[in-house]
Amino acid sequence: MSGTRPWVTGIGLVTPIGADPETFWDSLIEGRSGAREIRSFDTSELPSHIGCEVEDYDVSPRIRSVMLGGRCTELAALAAVQAAERSGLEHRLHGARDVAVVVGTTMGEVVQFEQDRAKHPSDEPTPADIRSLVHRPLDVMARSIARIYDLRGPVVTVPAACAAGTYAVGMAASLVARGEVRAALAVGCDAFSRLAFLGFSRMRVMSSDCCRPFSRGRKGLLLGEGAGALVVESETSGRARGAEPLGFIDGFGLSCDAHHVTGPHPQGAGAARAMQDAIARARIDPSQVDYVNAHGTGTPLNDRMESLALRATFGDRIGEVPVSSVKALTGHMMGAAGAVEAVASLLAIRHGVIPPTWNWEEADPDCGVDCVPNAPREQPVRRVLSNSYAFGGNNGSLLLSTPAA
Amino acid sequence: MERAWAITGAGLITTAGDTPEQLFSRILEGRPPTIENGAFPSAAIGDFDPGKYVKRKGLKYLSRTSQLACAAASRIGSGLEQERPHEIGFVLGSAWAGLDTIVNFERRAYVDGPRFVDPGLFAETVANVSAGQVAIFFGWSAVNVTIAAGTASGLEAILTAIEFLEEDRAHAMVAGGGDGLNPHLLRTLHDEGLTALSSASMPYTEGARGPIGSEGACLFVVESVDRAADRGAPILGRVRAGVSRLIESDSDDGTAMRATVLRELLDRCGLAPREVDLLVVSGNGSARRERTEAAVVREVFGTDGPAALAPKAVLGETWAAAGPLGVVSALESMRHATVPAKPPTMKPRQEYDALHFPTEPLKRTLHHALVLDCDESGRFSALVVSGGE
């Protein structure tokens, strides 16, 4: 991997708790939640009315002029442009043949369809309703981001549901590590979807008030939306232009449960394999992991499963590894989650602070992890494992390292 | 892609049969699919019964795409059942995965009320669930990834699978594409002017307006040549290299860019354009796609290029399955040392004279084939495959 070690040189995000890395980090440390009454659609017939939506935002005319989609595309583009600007690479992107775009999403651009359907809900869907779907709602975000910079490298869309952001970051890092591209824009994104809200609601995995990862009595997740973006660049390219790395992506672990389409493997076998794969690919020992940014959705099953997987990975040292979930504040941003949480992990490395698991109330014997409850913890953070799990049994873990490593 | 990658198994479900031999026989006949003429022509796999292929409860609750993918996976051969499933990965390309279910889910949420929608239906709205279902049925758990790239999805899935093999994420990968016939989407595509008007529509032929929408799934086992030899697996063909790029421009500049991408691909394979024996093209009746494809072929191969084959004349547009089915068509052509003749009703327009569709089967040795996909969004994909044993 000499010379092609994947550096992160730019980060960007749009989330319910901040639309830039500084605001986002302050919210994580101060415990500002993005949860509020849902405005996107009518929830009067639903058991829950709380979600984590992104506040109003502006899209510049220049970006809007090349957009092929709606809200999800806008969120993705805003995060991508922010990351590109912060990387200092923006002006070298135009027309580049050696820069890739890799986007992960769950639902993609489905919100326009939902809004069109809502105009005449009692009727059968019409071609006018479905028009937005035939323009390929899954890969329209990646194509739009490529258009912003006229990028001519690989343009990849990986719809890996709630692990999609992690898959996008990992696959972007792999493209760089293999030397196929000089840099890649990795983006995870999803807009607040009525369909997802209804689906999770009917699965009875939604909390009616707040999200309490790893806490006894946790009721479930809150749905969120947003986008996270990382500029992943080869070490050679970054050094040549004097870029300052925010961290390295040294491991990308993958696995599949092959067990159940929506439920996790009860023992967390697949999740453990993904973590162990990421650690092995980074060529480190589990004892060198300083912090785990958990998937931590706050559902009874997920947090129990992830705790078992963590124990399988770290063994008796499990109680010494800080583990926290930012979803208590952001909600579950689905396809965005993994990318945003990779950003949170890099910020933890930069600040030497572990963002806590807010809303935690009481220890759950099923979750025997140190979940850093309700208060940030200052400590050196050199290596972070960031986990994501999804429908389809898709598991992904990233191993992110300090730029000093 | 320095290492050599072997295709050691192929499983498919199409309107033209469920084996490579049946597919090739149909292509040799030049017989188009049976077309339903409702408001617009389309071609479904009429008697498709997933239970014929996969013995497992709950199949009927899966989306059509999931059913097709599972059925194709069951046909894959290669002795894969002797392998440890956790060392096998899976990549599925799909252009429309989940979208038909999304439409149905929304409809039921409004008709029955939001408290009564089926949570199982929700799962099938998520695009990667088809790949997850295959993993559950067959146990392939090393890696499980879905790729969305329109009609290039299947080719991109194969390229992604090879990347995973290069990274030693699996001993063998199963990869390809699949999409179920989707009446909602087809109807809307038709209203947008993006499907064929007539059941007689043929690629590259006067009067064609767009594709005849169809369905199918096609998957391959891909592994290193060395590993295939070690376990005695038959090598059906070799994947040399591939590429996929987004080039939106329809102008001469766009053609030049695609030509550069293609020449670089052939260079990576160590092939000169004259060494390509067969072009498998993606023309489906869509004018933009066909102009783009013919222009890049002319730019790279001139007007004296290799023989061409248009499987969509026989299969219709099978979306994500199309690229992998093009690969099967190429491998079967090589195995039979025959370039099939075009269907008699396919009459390529003069402007497409760089594409040489034979009017009679050509018997000749074929070593290398180039499988192309030029979709309407500007995505341009290509894969070079060479013959097997």
Interface residues (C-beta under 8 A of the other chain):
Chain A: E45 L46 P47 T106 M107 G108 V110 F113 E114 R117 P121 S122 E124 P125 P127 I130 R131 L133 V134 R136 P137 L138 D139 R143 A146 R147 L151 R152 G153 P154 V155 V156 T157 V158 P159 A160 A161 Y167 S174 R178 L195 L198 G199 F200 S201 R202 M203 L254 S255 C256 D257 A258 H259 H260 V261 T262 G270 D277 A390 F391 G392 G393 N394
Chain B: P85 H86 G89 F90 A95 A97 G98 L99 I102 V103 F105 E106 R107 A109 Y110 V111 G113 P114 R115 V117 D118 P119 F122 A123 T125 V126 A127 N128 V129 A131 G132 Q133 A135 I136 F138 G139 W140 S141 A142 V143 N144 V145 T146 I147 A148 A149 G150 E156 T160 E163 E166 E167 R169 H184 L185 R187 T188 L189 H190 D191 E192 L194 S244 R245 L246 I247 E248 M257 S377 G378 R379
